Amino acid sequence: MNDRNRKINPFIQSQRKKKSKLESRRFVLKRDLNDVMQLYERLFNKKTTQELWEWKYLPPWTNKPFSWIGLDSKRIIGHIGIVPLRGQIKGAEVTFFLIGDIMADPDYRMLKIYRQLNPTKYFEEIRKEHPQAVMYGFTGRHLGRWYRWFLSLDINSYVERADDRIIRLPNDRLAGKDASQFDVCEWLWDAPELDIIWRQLKDTILVGLVRDRAYLDWRYAKHPTLRYRLFGVYQWGKPVGWLVTGKQNILEEWRKEVRIHDLLLPPEIRLPVLRYAASALQANSLVFWLPSNCLPSDFESHDTSWIVTHWSFSPDISKDFLSSNVYYTLGEADEWWK
């Protein structure tokens, strides 16, 4: 932990009106958080809190933040945050690092600075400690081109559009034959079925996060500001999967749209369950994210302008393997968790 307190070699040299230079970078310390919050609010024009930052960058399975600041004298003018998550590839546990907030002070923001804030420098540091890890992230299309420019140098990167997938109910709003075999009931976040279902289905996710009870508890149940609901899915009375939606009351009238933030279901019944869930959750349409390898090519999609990038450090994991097997959901982006 002493590494947090020592200064590391300079990582940015910026030209400002006064020709000042960014002197150093280091891990974020607790005393830095107020200035980091102020920088975030200036850049994104929305409020944030220390609690939200600590929740995001210090999940319960890590004891250090993968979060760095850039300094000009003692002023914080840059920040890069990366979220460590538990994942797996081919059944082996692998750390997934989700690219988070990348910020540069507007007074220093210029192409040269962004080049010197090059995330690949941080990726290389992480690679040394986690040589089998996966880096990934969600971003708008404009910045998506920037990420792809950095990552295109490596053959192990895969990029695709993260589009809304849409299920629309017919006018009669009937679930058809699915109504007799499926059921959807609200669960508490500590439901013991969650770990049982993960053990049953983990082999169906060759590349993706560990979606067990501990993950759902951190990501959704304990989010500092957002509220979610968890629904268990039953087939012929047996629990077989789950869905996470936003925190909304089920109204008597049909809602225009329900967003599924996360889901874990047997692949062979994903679409039938989602069609049934649209009816059970009283939605005219159900909106969710799944990668293109999880759905037929003619499935209705809506362009969101979001880009998702996955990049494996392991030379044994190819772009083709990622594109054929990666699994992600809306909850991993969720407008960057507000």
N, C-alpha and C positions, 0 to 999 in steps of 0.2 A: 504493500500500500504506500510505501515511500515514494513510488514512481509518481504519485499524484502531485507531490510537492516539489519535484525537481523540474527545472526548465529543460525543454528539449530544443534541438536545433531549430533555428528560424525556419518558418514555413511560408511566410508571405513577405514580399517587399513591395509596398504599394507607393504610388506617386500621388500624393495629395497636393493641394495648393501650396502647403508649406513644406513639401518634399519630405514628410515624415515617413518613417518605416515601421512596419509591423515587426516588433522586436522578437517575439517568441510565441510559442504555443504550449499549452499544457492541459492536463485533465482538469475538468471543472471541479472546483472546490465548493463547499457549502456557502462560503462567503461570497462566491461569484453569482449566486443564483438570482439575486435581485437585479443585477445589471443584465443578466441574460434574459430575464423576464421583460425588462424594459426594451431591450433590443428586439425581442420577438413582437411586442406590441407595436413598436414603431413600424416594423416591416410588414406585418400581417394585419394591422389595424383591428385586432381583436384581443380581448383580455385573456390572460393566462395566469396560472398560479404556481407557486413552488410545489404545492401538493401534486398538481398535474404533472409537472416536470419529473418529480421524483417517482411518481407512479409509472410514468412512461419509460424512463431510462434506468430504473432500478427495480425490475420485476423480481419476485421472490427467489428466483433461481440464480441470481448473481449478486455479488457483494461489491461491485465497482461499476461505475457508469462508463460506457464507451462513448464519452462525450468530451469534446475538446473546445477550448476557446483560443482565439487569437488576440494578442495584446499589442497595443501601441502605447509605450510607456506603461501606465497602469490602467489604461482604458480598454475595455473589452469591445472589440470591433468585428469579431467574427465568431461563429459557433458552428460546429458540426456534431450532430448527435446520431448515434446508431443504437438500435434496440436489440439486445441479445434475446433470442427466443429458442426454445427447444424444438428441434425438428428431427426428421429421419430421412434417410435415403436407403432404399432396399432393406428396410428393417433395422438398420444400424443408426443409433442416435448420433445426430450431427447438429451443431449449432447453426441456426439461421440468424443472420444479422440483417435487420430491417433498417434501411436508410431512412433517417428521420429528418430533423430540421437542419437545413444548411443555410446559414445566414451570414450576410456581410453588411456592415454598416453602410448606409447610403452614401456617406461622404467618401467612402473608399470603393464603392461598387463600380467597377469597370472591368472590361474583358480580361485585362492582365491580372486583376485580383482573383477573378473566378478561376483562371487557369492555375494560379498559385494556391487557391483553395481546393485544388484537385483532390477529389475524394480517393483516387487510387493510391495516394500516399498513405492514407489511413487504412485502406484495404490491405496494403502490403504489410503494415504492422500487424493487422489482425490475422493475415494469412500465416505469419510466422508462428503465432500462438495457436491458431486453429487451422491447420493445413487442409482439413477436409470440409471446411465450412462452406455455406452458401450465403452470398450477399444478395439481397433483393430489395426492391423498392417500388413505390407507386408515385407517379408524377404526371403533371399535365403534358400535353403533346409538345409544347415548346421546349420545356426543360427535358422532356423525354429524348429529344434529339441530342441534347447535351450529354445525358447519361449514356446514350448509345455510342456517342463519339468516344467517350472514355472506355466503354466496355467492349467496343468493336475490335480492340486490339487483342482480345482474348477469345479463343475459339469456343470457350465453355460458357458463353453468355447467350441467353434466349430472351427475346423481347416480343411482346404481343400487346394488342389493344385490350384493355380491361373494360369490356362493354357490359351494359345492363342486359341481362337475359330476362325475357318477359313471358309470363304465362297469363293469357287472358281467358277468363271464363266465358262460355257461351251465354246467350241471353237467358237461357233457362236456369243457369247457375247450378247445374246438377253435377255431382261427382261421378255419376254413372256406376259401373260395376265396382269401382274402387271404394265406394261407400261401404260395401259389405266387408272389406278386408282390412281397411285402415282406420285408425283413430288418432286424434291429436289432443293431448291433455297438457295443461301447464304443470311444470315441475319447479321445485326449489333448486337453487344453485348447488346445493350439496347433495343432490340426488345420487344414491349409490349406483344407479343404473349407468351413470355417465362413464365411470371407469370400466364397467363391464362391457359397454358398447365399444369403447375405445379398444379394448383387448380383442374384441371380435372383429373389428373393422380396420385395425391399424395396417394390416397387410394389403388393404385395397388402396392405400396412399403410399406410392413408392417414393414420391418427393413432396414433402410438405411438413407442416407443423404437427407437433404432438397435441392433439385435440382431446385431452383428458379433462378430468374435473378441476385439476389445479390450473390449467390454462383458462378454462371458462370462468373460474372464480376470479382470477386476476384481470383478464381482459374485459369481462362484461359485468360481473357481480360487483366488483370493487372499483369500477371506473369512477373518478372523483366527481364528474359532472353529468355524464350521460346515463340514461337508464334503459335497461333492456328486459325482455321477457324470454324465458326458456320454455320450449314445448317439447315434450316427449312424443315420439312417434311409435305407434303400435301397429303390428300386422298380425291379424288373427289373435289379438289379445296379448301378444308377446312384444316387449319393448325392443325395437330394432334400430332406432336412431333418434336424432333430435334436431330442432330448428331454433335459431335465435332471431327474434324480431325486436323492433323498437318498443319502448314502453308506451303502449297505447291501450286504452280500454276497448274491449270488444263492444262495439255499438250494435244496436238493433238494426240500424240501416246499413247497407252495404257501403264499404269504403271504396274509394277510387283505387287505392294502391296500398299494398303492404310490402315492406322491404324486408327480405330475409338477409340478415347480416352474416349469419354463419349457419352451416349445416353439416351433419355427418350422417350419411345414409348408405345402405348397400347400393353399389353402382347400378344393379339391375332394376331397382325400384325408385331411383332418384326422381325421374320424371313423373311416374304415377303418384308418388307421395306428394310432390309439389303441386300437381294438379288438384289432388284431394285437399291439400292444405289451403289452397286459394279459396276453396269453398268453405272449409272448416273455420278459417279465420275471417270469413265474410269480406272478401276482397274481390273487386272487379278484376284486378290484375295483381299478380305476384311478381316482384322484381328482385333479382338476386344476381350474384356473380359466380360463375364457374369458368375455369379455363376452357379453351376450345377443344382440348382433348377429352373433355368430360361430357360433351353434348354433340348431337348430330349437327352437320354443317348447315342444315336448313332451319335451324332453330331461330325463333324470332329474337333479334338483338337490337339494341339501340346504342349508337355511338356516344360515349361519355367524354371523349377526349383524354381519358386516363390511359397511361401506358404502364405496364408492369414489366420489370426486368429481373431475371434470375441469373446469377453468375456463380458457378461452382469453382472453388479453388482446386478441387481434385482433378488431376489430368484424366482420371478414369470416367468422369461424368461428362458426357458430350452434350452439345447443344440439342442434337436429335433426341437424346434420352430425356432431357428436360422438357422439350416441347411435347413429347408423347406421354409424359407421366406427372408433370407438375400439378399441384393442387393448391388453389387459393380461393378465398371468399371475400366478399365485400367488407367484412369486419376487420380484415387485415389492413385496409386502407381507411374506409369510413371517414373520408375528408380529413384524414390525419388526426382522428380522435379529438377534434375540436380543440 
